Amino acid sequence: MGFGAGSTLDSVELPVLEVRTVAADDPGTLLEWTAPDAPLAFLRRGDGIVGLGVAVRVPAESWAALAAAALVDDAVGMPGSGLVAFGAFPFRRDRPRELLVPSVVVGRRDGRSWATTIGAAAPQRTPLGAAPTAELSPGAVTPAAYRDAVAAATRAIADGRASKVVLARDLGGSIPPESDRRAVLARLADSYPDTWAFAVDGMLGASPETLVRVSRGEVTARVLAGTAAPDLDDAALLSSAKNRSEHELAVRSVLDTIAPLAADVSHTEPFVLTLPNLRHLATDVRAALAPGRSVLDLVAALHPTAAVAGTPTDAALELIAELEPLDRDRYAGPVGWVDAAGDGEWAIALRCARITADGVVTAWAGAGIVADSDPDAELAETGLKFAPIVGALG
């Protein structure tokens, strides 16, 4: 793989990676440049980066040392060129966070394309196969159990244990093990072009929510909280007391978290983001990253946001542990990429599913519960949020 002598950090042996990025002709459909059975991708409207193969896996805390030791020849200098690692981190903060460095990365942005290789690796193109289908059915949390959990959460909120808690439920099914996972992601990307289409280590989905982006010191984030069916007009969603309260809690959580790590923090007024299957209240946040910080510092500080856990965070996580009898794995965790400079793009793993090597599918969806939440309405909201992955699987 072109590795030189290694270095050690916290007992992790780190190779010296020889990385080369060159300009390339337009690669066409980027998903054709990643593996059918183990795609790596982070795309929006067809642009972004995809990866092939695995050069090395490292703990997230070892990334800066790995990047500093790498021998990088980058003739392109675009976001996503040079040394890049993908990550899909667990929802639970006490679980290890791992980054995966592909042997090959193919990217396109703003009309420019490139290929990055490590050592002797070379790009390989494989046409997309047929999309697999699966019928998903309730998993560990049935609809009735979800209603009960929502009712219990509202009682806990009335008792002052939290202001908001996000509760999830799951669906399960299977696809043939030899299926082309990229075809599922392609369906999602085509149906929901304004989302981040991602695939990392078996997790794939189309997330509408940017956790954080850093590019040359500029920080941007988008907060989504407050949801309605697509037939509700903008004014009704913007004036909904329940949705505005939920949204304001999420925005305040992000602003308070970013403040110690950045300067010149600002945000827009809430607006309505319309997707094919639902609408969200959204607020965009901007800031200037503090010196010596990276996108991974922001990812660690921001996760879990109020939009996927609740408020206050620790109290909400306690309620989730009590009321949600399932393992979220990496659902609602950070997913994205980081480069050698510490820049990158990260979303929250929503509208997604995990597909194991043997084809077992697990999907998740959640809703934010506040004092006046109605169990039937929250159950219906999770149904709307399941729609993208259910549709992508036929």
N, C-alpha and C positions, 0 to 999 in steps of 0.2 A: 504493500500500500504506500510505499515511499516514506515510511516513518523513520525518523532518526532516533537518537538517544532520548529516553523519556525523562520526565521530572516527576516529583511526587508532591502531592498536596493532600493532607488529611488521609494518608495511606492509600490514595488513589494514584495509580501509575498513569501519567499523562504522556501520550506520544507527542512527538514534534511533527505536525502535519505539514506536508508540502502541497500548497493550494495554488491553483492557477485559474484565473478567470479571463476569458477571451470574448470579444464581440462575436455574435453569431447571426446568421440569417434568421428571419422570422420562423420560429419553430412550429407555427400552426397551433393545433390544439395541445395546450401544455400537458393535459392529463395523459396524453399518449407517451410522455417521456418519464412516467413513473410506473411502478410495478403494479400489475393487475391485482395481485393478492396482498400487497402491503403498500398501498399508495401513501406518499408524503406530498402534501399540497397545502398551500395557503393562497387563495385566489379571490379576486373580485372582478366581476365583468370580464373574465377571461385572462386578466393579467395577474402577475404575481410570480411565485416560485413553486417549483415542484422538485422533489428529490428522488434519487434512486440509490438503493444499496445503503449499507451502514458502514461508515469508516470507523466510528467510535461512539460509544455512549459515555456520558460523564454526568456526575451530579451537577446541578445548576450552580452550586457554590464554587465549583472548579472551573467554570467557564472562563473567567477573566485570565486565569493562569494558562489554560489551554490556548486561548487566543493570543496571549502575549508571546508564547513560545513558537507559534506557527510561523512558517515561512510562506508569506502570501504575495503572489504576483497578480495584482488586479488591474487589468487594463481598461476596465469599464467604469468603476467608481459610482455605481448606482445603488440605491437601497436594495439589498438582497443579493448583491454581488460579493465576491471575496468569500471569506470563511463564514459559513452560516450554520446554525443549528436549529432544529425544530423541537418544540416541546408541547406536551399536553399534560398538565400537572393535575394531581388529585384535588378533589374538593376539600378534603380534610387536610388541615395545615400540618398535622403531625406525621404525614406520610412523605417518603422521599420524593424529591422533584428531580427528574432526569431530563437531560437534553440529548438529542440524537443528531449526530453530524453525518449527513449523507455522503456517499462516495462521489455522487454527481448531483449538481443542481442546474436546472435549466430555468431561466427567468425571462420575463418581458415586462417592461414598464415604459410608459410615455413614448411608445414607438421604437424603443431600443430593446434588443434581445442579447442574451449572453449564455455562456455555458461555463460552469465551474467544475473542475475535476480535482480529486485528491490522488496523488501518486499516478498510477497507470490506469486508473478507472476511465471509462469512456461512456458517453451518452448512448442510450439504446431506445429506439422508438417501437412501441407496440400498439397497433390499432385497438380502439376500445371494443370490448366484447358486448354481448347482449346483457341488458340489465336484468338482474335476478329479481324475483318477486317473493314476498313473504307475507303471510297473514299474521299480524301482531295481536296478541290478546293480553288481558290484564296479568300482571306479574305478582310481586309481593304485596302490592297495595291495590286492592280491588276498588271500584268506584264507591261502594258502600263504606269501606274502611277509610277512604279519602274524605268523604263527607264527615265521618265521625272525627277524624283528625282535625279538620277545619273547625268544627264546633268546639273541640277541646282547646284549640289554639285561641279562638276568640275569648273563651273563658279565662285563659291564662293572661291574655292581654288586658281584659277587664280587671284582673287581679293585680295588674301593675308589673307583671314579670317582663314584658317587652312592649315596644310600640308596634312592631311588625315582625312577622316570621314568614319565611318562604317555605312552603311544604311541597314536596314532589311526589309523584307516583310513577310507576314503570309499566312498560309493555314488553312482551317477549315473543320471540319466534325464531325462525332459522332460514338460512339460504343454503344451497349446495356449496360445499367447501371450495369447489373449484371456480366459483363465481367471480366475475370481474367487479371488484368493489368500486373501481373508478367509474363504472357506468351509473352506480347509485349516486355518486357525488356529482356526476355530470347532469343528472336529472335535477338534483337540488340546485345546482348553479344556474341551470337554464330557467328554472321556475322562480327562483328568488335571486335575481341578478344583483340586487343592492346589498346582499349579505356577504359575509366572509365564508367562502366554501373551503372547508378544511378537512384534512385527513392526516392523522398522526397516530401511529402505533395502534391501529384498529379503531380509533375514535374518528367518526366522520360526521359532518353536519354542515349546516348553513346558518351561521350565527348573525343576527342583526345587530349585535352589541359589541362595539369596540371597547375593550377594557382600557388599553392605552397604546399610543404610538409615540415613538421618539425618532426624530430625523434631524440630525445636525443640531441637537440641543432644543428643538421645539417639541413640546409635549402636547398631544391632543387626545381627547377621550370623548366618548359619547355615553351618556347615561340614559338607559331605558327603564322606566317603571311606570305602571299604569297602563292597562290593556283593555281594549274593547273590540268587539266584532267589527268587521269592515263596513257594515251598513250604518254605524253610528257616525254622525257628522262631526267635523272638527270642533265646533263650538260646544257640543254636548260633552265631548271627551275633556276638553280644556276646562270646562266648568264643573266637572264631576268632583265633588268634595272628596270622595273615597280615593279616586285616582290621583288627584292633586296632592293629597296628603302622603300617599305612598311614594309619589315621585319626589316630593320635596325632601323626604327622609333620605332617599337614595342620593340625590344631588348633594345634600349637606354632608353625607358620609364621604363622598368622593372629594369634595373641596377640602374638608378637614384633613383627609389623609394625604393629599398631594401637597398641601401647604408647607410642611417641613422639608420637602424634597425638591421644591421648585420656587420660582419667583414669578411675579406678574401674573398671578392666577386670575382668569376671567371666565365668564360663562354666558351663554345666550339665555334668553327667555325660553321657557318650555314651548315646544312646537309639536305637531303631530307627524309622526313617521308612519306612512301608509305602506303596508306590505300586502301581498296578494290575499293573505288569509286573516289578517288582523291589523289593528292599529295600536301604536304605542305613543305615550308621551315621551318626548326626547329633549335632552339638553346637551349642547356641545360645550366642552371645557377646553381651554387653552392655557399654557404656562411655558415658562422657560426652565429647563432642567438645571438643577444646581450642579456646580463643578464636581467632578469625581463620581457622579451618579450614573446609573445606566437604566435601561428599560427594565432589566430584571429587578432592580431595587424597587421600582414603581409597581411592578407586578406583585412582588412579595408584600408590599405595603397595602395595596388596594384589595387584594383577595382575602376573604370573600367580601364583595360589595353588599350593600344593603339590598340591592336588586335581586341577589340570589341567596342571601342568608337572612337578613332582617336587621332590626335596630332595637337596642344596642347589639353589637355583633356577638359578644360572648353569651348574652342572655338568649339571643335567637338560636345560636348553635346548640345551647342546652335543650331548648324546646325541640329543635330538629331531631336531636338524639333520642328524645323521649317519644315523639309522636310519629316519626318517619321510619318504619321498620324495613329499610332497604339500604343497600350500599350504593351511594352515588358514584363511586369510582371517580372518574374524571369529568362526569357531568357537572356543569356549572363551575368548572375550574378554568384556569387560564390556558389558552391554546394559541400558539403562534410561533414566531421565530426571532432570533437575536443574531446580530453580526459581531465581528471582531471589535468594532468601535463601541459596542453597547447599545446601538440603535436597534429598532425592531418594531414589529407590529404584533399585537396580542388582542385576541377577542375572548369572549366568555363562551365556553362550550355549551351552546344551547341549540335547540332544534336538531338534536343529534342522536346517534346511536353508537354503541360499541358492537363491532362484529369480530368475533374471535376467529382464530385460524380454522376451526372446524365448522364455522358458519353460524354459530349461535348469536342471535341478535338481541340486544337489550337497549330499549329507548327510554328516555326520561322526559318529563315535563313538569313544571311547577307553577305556582301562583303565589303572589304576595298576600298574606293574610293580615288584615288590620281589624280594628275593633268592631266595625260594622259589616264585616265580610259575611256573605251568604254562602253556605256550603254548596248549594246547587250551582250558583253562579261561578264559584271558584272551580268546581269540577268541569263546568262547560269551558272555562278559560283554558284548562289544561288540554281539553280536547282540541281546541283551536291550535294550541302550540304543538300538539302531536302531528297535526296535519301535514307539515312538510316531509317528515321522515316516513310517515305512513304512505303518503303519495309517491315518494321516491322509490319505495319498495313495492309499488303496484297496487 
